[in-house]
């Protein structure tokens, strides 16, 4: 299963964080029920001022709760998650990113611009 990352901005509820919890629970339950795995969940901030006034479902929002969720799931389930987020009135904006096709693709070593053998030979010359 491919690895995906969801970045989401939810409507801020000053009275309680029930909206945010219900959104996260519904998304994670939908992923788990179809055989997916939630790998990481990060809260990026609560009641943050949005960079601009955002409109969603005929309401304007100036503050929001930000979080990211990293998970493994199939592309079919990803479409269902997108539909769920589209219908949910407590979600202002979201982005789904594909991080890797397989887990081994996630941590590929980077090609250095200078080979390590060249660095060692320069040290010996100095």
Phi and psi in radians as a Rosetta constraint file:
Dihedral C 1 N 2 CA 2 C 2 CIRCULARHARMONIC -1.210 0.35
Dihedral N 2 CA 2 C 2 N 3 CIRCULARHARMONIC 2.708 0.35
Dihedral C 2 N 3 CA 3 C 3 CIRCULARHARMONIC -1.708 0.35
Dihedral N 3 CA 3 C 3 N 4 CIRCULARHARMONIC 2.214 0.35
Dihedral C 3 N 4 CA 4 C 4 CIRCULARHARMONIC -2.131 0.35
Dihedral N 4 CA 4 C 4 N 5 CIRCULARHARMONIC 2.763 0.35
Dihedral C 4 N 5 CA 5 C 5 CIRCULARHARMONIC -2.265 0.35
Dihedral N 5 CA 5 C 5 N 6 CIRCULARHARMONIC 2.318 0.35
Dihedral C 5 N 6 CA 6 C 6 CIRCULARHARMONIC -1.910 0.35
Dihedral N 6 CA 6 C 6 N 7 CIRCULARHARMONIC 2.174 0.35
Dihedral C 6 N 7 CA 7 C 7 CIRCULARHARMONIC -1.882 0.35
Dihedral N 7 CA 7 C 7 N 8 CIRCULARHARMONIC 2.213 0.35
Dihedral C 7 N 8 CA 8 C 8 CIRCULARHARMONIC -2.396 0.35
Dihedral N 8 CA 8 C 8 N 9 CIRCULARHARMONIC 2.500 0.35
Dihedral C 8 N 9 CA 9 C 9 CIRCULARHARMONIC -2.063 0.35
Dihedral N 9 CA 9 C 9 N 10 CIRCULARHARMONIC 2.066 0.35
Dihedral C 9 N 10 CA 10 C 10 CIRCULARHARMONIC -1.862 0.35
Dihedral N 10 CA 10 C 10 N 11 CIRCULARHARMONIC 2.778 0.35
Dihedral C 10 N 11 CA 11 C 11 CIRCULARHARMONIC -1.145 0.35
Dihedral N 11 CA 11 C 11 N 12 CIRCULARHARMONIC 2.351 0.35
Dihedral C 11 N 12 CA 12 C 12 CIRCULARHARMONIC -1.467 0.35
Dihedral N 12 CA 12 C 12 N 13 CIRCULARHARMONIC 2.269 0.35
Dihedral C 12 N 13 CA 13 C 13 CIRCULARHARMONIC -1.911 0.35
Dihedral N 13 CA 13 C 13 N 14 CIRCULARHARMONIC 1.885 0.35
Dihedral C 13 N 14 CA 14 C 14 CIRCULARHARMONIC -1.157 0.35
Dihedral N 14 CA 14 C 14 N 15 CIRCULARHARMONIC -0.407 0.35
Dihedral C 14 N 15 CA 15 C 15 CIRCULARHARMONIC -1.298 0.35
Dihedral N 15 CA 15 C 15 N 16 CIRCULARHARMONIC -0.760 0.35
Dihedral C 15 N 16 CA 16 C 16 CIRCULARHARMONIC -2.755 0.35
Dihedral N 16 CA 16 C 16 N 17 CIRCULARHARMONIC 2.958 0.35
Dihedral C 16 N 17 CA 17 C 17 CIRCULARHARMONIC -1.746 0.35
Dihedral N 17 CA 17 C 17 N 18 CIRCULARHARMONIC 0.487 0.35
Dihedral C 17 N 18 CA 18 C 18 CIRCULARHARMONIC -1.126 0.35
Dihedral N 18 CA 18 C 18 N 19 CIRCULARHARMONIC -0.670 0.35
Dihedral C 18 N 19 CA 19 C 19 CIRCULARHARMONIC -1.036 0.35
Dihedral N 19 CA 19 C 19 N 20 CIRCULARHARMONIC -0.829 0.35
Dihedral C 19 N 20 CA 20 C 20 CIRCULARHARMONIC -1.133 0.35
Dihedral N 20 CA 20 C 20 N 21 CIRCULARHARMONIC -0.746 0.35
Dihedral C 20 N 21 CA 21 C 21 CIRCULARHARMONIC -1.106 0.35
Dihedral N 21 CA 21 C 21 N 22 CIRCULARHARMONIC -0.738 0.35
Dihedral C 21 N 22 CA 22 C 22 CIRCULARHARMONIC -1.165 0.35
Dihedral N 22 CA 22 C 22 N 23 CIRCULARHARMONIC -0.651 0.35
Dihedral C 22 N 23 CA 23 C 23 CIRCULARHARMONIC -1.121 0.35
Dihedral N 23 CA 23 C 23 N 24 CIRCULARHARMONIC -0.844 0.35
Dihedral C 23 N 24 CA 24 C 24 CIRCULARHARMONIC -1.118 0.35
Dihedral N 24 CA 24 C 24 N 25 CIRCULARHARMONIC -0.736 0.35
Dihedral C 24 N 25 CA 25 C 25 CIRCULARHARMONIC -1.114 0.35
Dihedral N 25 CA 25 C 25 N 26 CIRCULARHARMONIC -0.748 0.35
Dihedral C 25 N 26 CA 26 C 26 CIRCULARHARMONIC -1.167 0.35
Dihedral N 26 CA 26 C 26 N 27 CIRCULARHARMONIC -0.688 0.35
Dihedral C 26 N 27 CA 27 C 27 CIRCULARHARMONIC -1.166 0.35
Dihedral N 27 CA 27 C 27 N 28 CIRCULARHARMONIC -0.814 0.35
Dihedral C 27 N 28 CA 28 C 28 CIRCULARHARMONIC -1.179 0.35
Dihedral N 28 CA 28 C 28 N 29 CIRCULARHARMONIC -0.629 0.35
Dihedral C 28 N 29 CA 29 C 29 CIRCULARHARMONIC -1.128 0.35
Dihedral N 29 CA 29 C 29 N 30 CIRCULARHARMONIC -0.685 0.35
Dihedral C 29 N 30 CA 30 C 30 CIRCULARHARMONIC -1.149 0.35
Dihedral N 30 CA 30 C 30 N 31 CIRCULARHARMONIC -0.661 0.35
Dihedral C 30 N 31 CA 31 C 31 CIRCULARHARMONIC -1.208 0.35
Dihedral N 31 CA 31 C 31 N 32 CIRCULARHARMONIC -0.800 0.35
Dihedral C 31 N 32 CA 32 C 32 CIRCULARHARMONIC -1.176 0.35
Dihedral N 32 CA 32 C 32 N 33 CIRCULARHARMONIC -0.626 0.35
Dihedral C 32 N 33 CA 33 C 33 CIRCULARHARMONIC -1.196 0.35
Dihedral N 33 CA 33 C 33 N 34 CIRCULARHARMONIC -0.344 0.35
Dihedral C 33 N 34 CA 34 C 34 CIRCULARHARMONIC -1.821 0.35
Dihedral N 34 CA 34 C 34 N 35 CIRCULARHARMONIC 0.209 0.35
Dihedral C 34 N 35 CA 35 C 35 CIRCULARHARMONIC 1.618 0.35
Dihedral N 35 CA 35 C 35 N 36 CIRCULARHARMONIC 0.144 0.35
Dihedral C 35 N 36 CA 36 C 36 CIRCULARHARMONIC -1.503 0.35
Dihedral N 36 CA 36 C 36 N 37 CIRCULARHARMONIC 3.021 0.35
Dihedral C 36 N 37 CA 37 C 37 CIRCULARHARMONIC -2.304 0.35
Dihedral N 37 CA 37 C 37 N 38 CIRCULARHARMONIC 2.263 0.35
Dihedral C 37 N 38 CA 38 C 38 CIRCULARHARMONIC -1.532 0.35
Dihedral N 38 CA 38 C 38 N 39 CIRCULARHARMONIC 2.053 0.35
Dihedral C 38 N 39 CA 39 C 39 CIRCULARHARMONIC -1.610 0.35
Dihedral N 39 CA 39 C 39 N 40 CIRCULARHARMONIC -0.582 0.35
Dihedral C 39 N 40 CA 40 C 40 CIRCULARHARMONIC -2.695 0.35
Dihedral N 40 CA 40 C 40 N 41 CIRCULARHARMONIC 2.535 0.35
Dihedral C 40 N 41 CA 41 C 41 CIRCULARHARMONIC -2.430 0.35
Dihedral N 41 CA 41 C 41 N 42 CIRCULARHARMONIC 2.103 0.35
Dihedral C 41 N 42 CA 42 C 42 CIRCULARHARMONIC -2.191 0.35
Dihedral N 42 CA 42 C 42 N 43 CIRCULARHARMONIC 2.323 0.35
Dihedral C 42 N 43 CA 43 C 43 CIRCULARHARMONIC -1.608 0.35
Dihedral N 43 CA 43 C 43 N 44 CIRCULARHARMONIC 2.071 0.35
Dihedral C 43 N 44 CA 44 C 44 CIRCULARHARMONIC -1.602 0.35
Dihedral N 44 CA 44 C 44 N 45 CIRCULARHARMONIC -0.284 0.35
Dihedral C 44 N 45 CA 45 C 45 CIRCULARHARMONIC 2.783 0.35
Dihedral N 45 CA 45 C 45 N 46 CIRCULARHARMONIC 2.581 0.35
Dihedral C 45 N 46 CA 46 C 46 CIRCULARHARMONIC -2.049 0.35
Dihedral N 46 CA 46 C 46 N 47 CIRCULARHARMONIC 2.419 0.35
Dihedral C 46 N 47 CA 47 C 47 CIRCULARHARMONIC 1.050 0.35
Dihedral N 47 CA 47 C 47 N 48 CIRCULARHARMONIC 0.764 0.35
Dihedral C 47 N 48 CA 48 C 48 CIRCULARHARMONIC -1.501 0.35
Dihedral N 48 CA 48 C 48 N 49 CIRCULARHARMONIC 2.514 0.35
Dihedral C 48 N 49 CA 49 C 49 CIRCULARHARMONIC -1.265 0.35
Dihedral N 49 CA 49 C 49 N 50 CIRCULARHARMONIC 2.259 0.35
Dihedral C 49 N 50 CA 50 C 50 CIRCULARHARMONIC -1.300 0.35
Dihedral N 50 CA 50 C 50 N 51 CIRCULARHARMONIC 2.641 0.35
Dihedral C 50 N 51 CA 51 C 51 CIRCULARHARMONIC -1.104 0.35
Dihedral N 51 CA 51 C 51 N 52 CIRCULARHARMONIC -0.423 0.35
Dihedral C 51 N 52 CA 52 C 52 CIRCULARHARMONIC -2.662 0.35
Dihedral N 52 CA 52 C 52 N 53 CIRCULARHARMONIC 2.824 0.35
Dihedral C 52 N 53 CA 53 C 53 CIRCULARHARMONIC -1.175 0.35
Dihedral N 53 CA 53 C 53 N 54 CIRCULARHARMONIC 2.216 0.35
Dihedral C 53 N 54 CA 54 C 54 CIRCULARHARMONIC -1.988 0.35
Dihedral N 54 CA 54 C 54 N 55 CIRCULARHARMONIC 2.472 0.35
Dihedral C 54 N 55 CA 55 C 55 CIRCULARHARMONIC -1.902 0.35
Dihedral N 55 CA 55 C 55 N 56 CIRCULARHARMONIC 2.344 0.35
Dihedral C 55 N 56 CA 56 C 56 CIRCULARHARMONIC -2.622 0.35
Dihedral N 56 CA 56 C 56 N 57 CIRCULARHARMONIC 2.157 0.35
Dihedral C 56 N 57 CA 57 C 57 CIRCULARHARMONIC 0.911 0.35
Dihedral N 57 CA 57 C 57 N 58 CIRCULARHARMONIC 0.888 0.35
Dihedral C 57 N 58 CA 58 C 58 CIRCULARHARMONIC 1.135 0.35
Dihedral N 58 CA 58 C 58 N 59 CIRCULARHARMONIC 0.363 0.35
Dihedral C 58 N 59 CA 59 C 59 CIRCULARHARMONIC -2.251 0.35
Dihedral N 59 CA 59 C 59 N 60 CIRCULARHARMONIC 2.531 0.35
Dihedral C 59 N 60 CA 60 C 60 CIRCULARHARMONIC -1.744 0.35
Dihedral N 60 CA 60 C 60 N 61 CIRCULARHARMONIC 2.454 0.35
Dihedral C 60 N 61 CA 61 C 61 CIRCULARHARMONIC -2.236 0.35
Dihedral N 61 CA 61 C 61 N 62 CIRCULARHARMONIC 2.426 0.35
Dihedral C 61 N 62 CA 62 C 62 CIRCULARHARMONIC -2.049 0.35
Dihedral N 62 CA 62 C 62 N 63 CIRCULARHARMONIC -0.216 0.35
Dihedral C 62 N 63 CA 63 C 63 CIRCULARHARMONIC -2.328 0.35
Dihedral N 63 CA 63 C 63 N 64 CIRCULARHARMONIC 2.650 0.35
Dihedral C 63 N 64 CA 64 C 64 CIRCULARHARMONIC -2.764 0.35
Dihedral N 64 CA 64 C 64 N 65 CIRCULARHARMONIC 2.862 0.35
Dihedral C 64 N 65 CA 65 C 65 CIRCULARHARMONIC -1.804 0.35
Dihedral N 65 CA 65 C 65 N 66 CIRCULARHARMONIC 2.222 0.35
Dihedral C 65 N 66 CA 66 C 66 CIRCULARHARMONIC -1.886 0.35
Dihedral N 66 CA 66 C 66 N 67 CIRCULARHARMONIC 2.395 0.35
Dihedral C 66 N 67 CA 67 C 67 CIRCULARHARMONIC -2.649 0.35
Dihedral N 67 CA 67 C 67 N 68 CIRCULARHARMONIC 2.782 0.35
Dihedral C 67 N 68 CA 68 C 68 CIRCULARHARMONIC -2.182 0.35
Dihedral N 68 CA 68 C 68 N 69 CIRCULARHARMONIC 2.583 0.35
Dihedral C 68 N 69 CA 69 C 69 CIRCULARHARMONIC -2.364 0.35
Dihedral N 69 CA 69 C 69 N 70 CIRCULARHARMONIC 2.213 0.35
Dihedral C 69 N 70 CA 70 C 70 CIRCULARHARMONIC -1.869 0.35
Dihedral N 70 CA 70 C 70 N 71 CIRCULARHARMONIC 2.282 0.35
Dihedral C 70 N 71 CA 71 C 71 CIRCULARHARMONIC -2.676 0.35
Dihedral N 71 CA 71 C 71 N 72 CIRCULARHARMONIC 2.758 0.35
Dihedral C 71 N 72 CA 72 C 72 CIRCULARHARMONIC -1.825 0.35
Dihedral N 72 CA 72 C 72 N 73 CIRCULARHARMONIC 2.273 0.35
Dihedral C 72 N 73 CA 73 C 73 CIRCULARHARMONIC -2.841 0.35
Dihedral N 73 CA 73 C 73 N 74 CIRCULARHARMONIC 2.976 0.35
Dihedral C 73 N 74 CA 74 C 74 CIRCULARHARMONIC -1.465 0.35
Dihedral N 74 CA 74 C 74 N 75 CIRCULARHARMONIC 2.769 0.35
Dihedral C 74 N 75 CA 75 C 75 CIRCULARHARMONIC -1.081 0.35
Dihedral N 75 CA 75 C 75 N 76 CIRCULARHARMONIC -0.498 0.35
Dihedral C 75 N 76 CA 76 C 76 CIRCULARHARMONIC -1.162 0.35
Dihedral N 76 CA 76 C 76 N 77 CIRCULARHARMONIC -0.760 0.35
Dihedral C 76 N 77 CA 77 C 77 CIRCULARHARMONIC -1.174 0.35
Dihedral N 77 CA 77 C 77 N 78 CIRCULARHARMONIC -0.578 0.35
Dihedral C 77 N 78 CA 78 C 78 CIRCULARHARMONIC -1.068 0.35
Dihedral N 78 CA 78 C 78 N 79 CIRCULARHARMONIC -0.685 0.35
Dihedral C 78 N 79 CA 79 C 79 CIRCULARHARMONIC -1.123 0.35
Dihedral N 79 CA 79 C 79 N 80 CIRCULARHARMONIC -0.681 0.35
Dihedral C 79 N 80 CA 80 C 80 CIRCULARHARMONIC -1.153 0.35
Dihedral N 80 CA 80 C 80 N 81 CIRCULARHARMONIC -0.678 0.35
Dihedral C 80 N 81 CA 81 C 81 CIRCULARHARMONIC -1.099 0.35
Dihedral N 81 CA 81 C 81 N 82 CIRCULARHARMONIC -0.726 0.35
Dihedral C 81 N 82 CA 82 C 82 CIRCULARHARMONIC -1.081 0.35
Dihedral N 82 CA 82 C 82 N 83 CIRCULARHARMONIC -0.726 0.35
Dihedral C 82 N 83 CA 83 C 83 CIRCULARHARMONIC -1.140 0.35
Dihedral N 83 CA 83 C 83 N 84 CIRCULARHARMONIC -0.677 0.35
Dihedral C 83 N 84 CA 84 C 84 CIRCULARHARMONIC -1.104 0.35
Dihedral N 84 CA 84 C 84 N 85 CIRCULARHARMONIC -0.785 0.35
Dihedral C 84 N 85 CA 85 C 85 CIRCULARHARMONIC -1.144 0.35
Dihedral N 85 CA 85 C 85 N 86 CIRCULARHARMONIC -0.618 0.35
Dihedral C 85 N 86 CA 86 C 86 CIRCULARHARMONIC -1.169 0.35
Dihedral N 86 CA 86 C 86 N 87 CIRCULARHARMONIC -0.604 0.35
Dihedral C 86 N 87 CA 87 C 87 CIRCULARHARMONIC -1.487 0.35
Dihedral N 87 CA 87 C 87 N 88 CIRCULARHARMONIC -0.325 0.35
Dihedral C 87 N 88 CA 88 C 88 CIRCULARHARMONIC -1.343 0.35
Dihedral N 88 CA 88 C 88 N 89 CIRCULARHARMONIC 2.096 0.35
Dihedral C 88 N 89 CA 89 C 89 CIRCULARHARMONIC -1.271 0.35
Dihedral N 89 CA 89 C 89 N 90 CIRCULARHARMONIC -0.233 0.35
Dihedral C 89 N 90 CA 90 C 90 CIRCULARHARMONIC -1.564 0.35
Dihedral N 90 CA 90 C 90 N 91 CIRCULARHARMONIC 0.055 0.35
Dihedral C 90 N 91 CA 91 C 91 CIRCULARHARMONIC -1.826 0.35
Dihedral N 91 CA 91 C 91 N 92 CIRCULARHARMONIC 2.218 0.35
Dihedral C 91 N 92 CA 92 C 92 CIRCULARHARMONIC -1.570 0.35
Dihedral N 92 CA 92 C 92 N 93 CIRCULARHARMONIC -0.959 0.35
Dihedral C 92 N 93 CA 93 C 93 CIRCULARHARMONIC -2.496 0.35
Dihedral N 93 CA 93 C 93 N 94 CIRCULARHARMONIC 2.702 0.35
Dihedral C 93 N 94 CA 94 C 94 CIRCULARHARMONIC -2.693 0.35
Dihedral N 94 CA 94 C 94 N 95 CIRCULARHARMONIC 2.732 0.35
Dihedral C 94 N 95 CA 95 C 95 CIRCULARHARMONIC -2.475 0.35
Dihedral N 95 CA 95 C 95 N 96 CIRCULARHARMONIC 2.287 0.35
Dihedral C 95 N 96 CA 96 C 96 CIRCULARHARMONIC -1.888 0.35
Dihedral N 96 CA 96 C 96 N 97 CIRCULARHARMONIC 2.150 0.35
Dihedral C 96 N 97 CA 97 C 97 CIRCULARHARMONIC -2.068 0.35
Dihedral N 97 CA 97 C 97 N 98 CIRCULARHARMONIC 2.434 0.35
Dihedral C 97 N 98 CA 98 C 98 CIRCULARHARMONIC -1.550 0.35
Dihedral N 98 CA 98 C 98 N 99 CIRCULARHARMONIC 2.025 0.35
Dihedral C 98 N 99 CA 99 C 99 CIRCULARHARMONIC -1.502 0.35
Dihedral N 99 CA 99 C 99 N 100 CIRCULARHARMONIC -0.674 0.35
Dihedral C 99 N 100 CA 100 C 100 CIRCULARHARMONIC -2.851 0.35
Dihedral N 100 CA 100 C 100 N 101 CIRCULARHARMONIC 2.655 0.35
Dihedral C 100 N 101 CA 101 C 101 CIRCULARHARMONIC -1.379 0.35
Dihedral N 101 CA 101 C 101 N 102 CIRCULARHARMONIC -0.650 0.35
Dihedral C 101 N 102 CA 102 C 102 CIRCULARHARMONIC -2.346 0.35
Dihedral N 102 CA 102 C 102 N 103 CIRCULARHARMONIC 2.790 0.35
Dihedral C 102 N 103 CA 103 C 103 CIRCULARHARMONIC -1.104 0.35
Dihedral N 103 CA 103 C 103 N 104 CIRCULARHARMONIC -0.642 0.35
Dihedral C 103 N 104 CA 104 C 104 CIRCULARHARMONIC -1.168 0.35
Dihedral N 104 CA 104 C 104 N 105 CIRCULARHARMONIC -0.392 0.35
Dihedral C 104 N 105 CA 105 C 105 CIRCULARHARMONIC -1.331 0.35
Dihedral N 105 CA 105 C 105 N 106 CIRCULARHARMONIC -0.279 0.35
Dihedral C 105 N 106 CA 106 C 106 CIRCULARHARMONIC -1.211 0.35
Dihedral N 106 CA 106 C 106 N 107 CIRCULARHARMONIC -0.688 0.35
Dihedral C 106 N 107 CA 107 C 107 CIRCULARHARMONIC -2.042 0.35
Dihedral N 107 CA 107 C 107 N 108 CIRCULARHARMONIC 1.011 0.35
Dihedral C 107 N 108 CA 108 C 108 CIRCULARHARMONIC -1.321 0.35
Dihedral N 108 CA 108 C 108 N 109 CIRCULARHARMONIC 2.430 0.35
Dihedral C 108 N 109 CA 109 C 109 CIRCULARHARMONIC -1.203 0.35
Dihedral N 109 CA 109 C 109 N 110 CIRCULARHARMONIC 2.477 0.35
Dihedral C 109 N 110 CA 110 C 110 CIRCULARHARMONIC -1.423 0.35
Dihedral N 110 CA 110 C 110 N 111 CIRCULARHARMONIC 2.534 0.35
Dihedral C 110 N 111 CA 111 C 111 CIRCULARHARMONIC -1.382 0.35
Dihedral N 111 CA 111 C 111 N 112 CIRCULARHARMONIC 2.057 0.35
Dihedral C 111 N 112 CA 112 C 112 CIRCULARHARMONIC -1.254 0.35
Dihedral N 112 CA 112 C 112 N 113 CIRCULARHARMONIC 2.622 0.35
Dihedral C 112 N 113 CA 113 C 113 CIRCULARHARMONIC -1.288 0.35
Dihedral N 113 CA 113 C 113 N 114 CIRCULARHARMONIC -0.471 0.35
Dihedral C 113 N 114 CA 114 C 114 CIRCULARHARMONIC -2.101 0.35
Dihedral N 114 CA 114 C 114 N 115 CIRCULARHARMONIC 2.240 0.35
Dihedral C 114 N 115 CA 115 C 115 CIRCULARHARMONIC -1.194 0.35
Dihedral N 115 CA 115 C 115 N 116 CIRCULARHARMONIC 2.536 0.35
Dihedral C 115 N 116 CA 116 C 116 CIRCULARHARMONIC -1.145 0.35
Dihedral N 116 CA 116 C 116 N 117 CIRCULARHARMONIC -0.527 0.35
Dihedral C 116 N 117 CA 117 C 117 CIRCULARHARMONIC -1.129 0.35
Dihedral N 117 CA 117 C 117 N 118 CIRCULARHARMONIC -0.626 0.35
Dihedral C 117 N 118 CA 118 C 118 CIRCULARHARMONIC -1.164 0.35
Dihedral N 118 CA 118 C 118 N 119 CIRCULARHARMONIC -0.647 0.35
Dihedral C 118 N 119 CA 119 C 119 CIRCULARHARMONIC -1.143 0.35
Dihedral N 119 CA 119 C 119 N 120 CIRCULARHARMONIC -0.775 0.35
Dihedral C 119 N 120 CA 120 C 120 CIRCULARHARMONIC -1.081 0.35
Dihedral N 120 CA 120 C 120 N 121 CIRCULARHARMONIC -0.721 0.35
Dihedral C 120 N 121 CA 121 C 121 CIRCULARHARMONIC -1.167 0.35
Dihedral N 121 CA 121 C 121 N 122 CIRCULARHARMONIC -0.582 0.35
Dihedral C 121 N 122 CA 122 C 122 CIRCULARHARMONIC -1.197 0.35
Dihedral N 122 CA 122 C 122 N 123 CIRCULARHARMONIC -0.651 0.35
Dihedral C 122 N 123 CA 123 C 123 CIRCULARHARMONIC -1.123 0.35
Dihedral N 123 CA 123 C 123 N 124 CIRCULARHARMONIC -0.689 0.35
Dihedral C 123 N 124 CA 124 C 124 CIRCULARHARMONIC -1.157 0.35
Dihedral N 124 CA 124 C 124 N 125 CIRCULARHARMONIC -0.621 0.35
Dihedral C 124 N 125 CA 125 C 125 CIRCULARHARMONIC -1.229 0.35
Dihedral N 125 CA 125 C 125 N 126 CIRCULARHARMONIC -0.547 0.35
